[in-house]
Amino acid sequence: MRADRLYPMALMVWFFAAYALGDAGFFTALEPPAPQMMIFTLTVLLLANSLALPGFRRWLVDLDLRRLIAVHVLRFVGIYFLILHGRGQLPYDFAVKGGWGDILTASGALALVIVPGLVARRGLVLAWNVFGLIDIAFVVTTAARLGSADPSSMRALLRLPLSLLLSFFVPLVIATHLWIFWRVYRNDPGGRPPLNQVGR
């Protein structure tokens, strides 16, 4: 099977497996640090596969950089965080601070994807990528801190649809941030890969 079909299909299988487990209530019994360990394990598996599987690595090299960035448009989920905070279902530090960080990251990703030529401006891509990685690190560590202090405050993350963040989207988000850095820097120490590998 061609790589451009194989790896998207693998991602779809992973997504539906994560959804099925969430629908079965598998994640609701998890207590800290189990959710964070799940995120860490899935992220490491993604990164390890990108190093160990030559076909996967070549697919990442050939993939339009905008597709990796487009994954982060999903971080408009921050709007839902704000809604849940308004309903008293998520704490302020996570929902509002992390939510606005995600919204800003998603807005930047959308601009990089849809504005012609913007993705070729490496400084902008790197600045956005650094901000987005810091934001997701803040979100994960804040969830761990608040969940450890009061597990009930973060229960919304263990039920669908937000359980998909732990079991699918957050590991993919972290991995794509690191893959974007790799793509930008892999051909030139100054971070200037050929433009046809930035956004084809």
Buried (B, 14 or more C-beta within 10 A) or exposed (E): EEBEEEBEEEBEEBBEEBBEBBEEEBBEEBEBEBBBEBBBEBBEEBBEBBEEBEEBBEBBBEBBBBEBBBBBBBBBBBBBBBEBBEEEBBBEBBBBBBBBBBBBBBBBBBBBBEEEEBBEBBEBBBEBBEBBBEBBEBBBEBBBEBBEEEBEBBBBBBBBEBBBBBBBBBBBBBBBBBBBBBBBBEEEEEBEBEEEBBBE
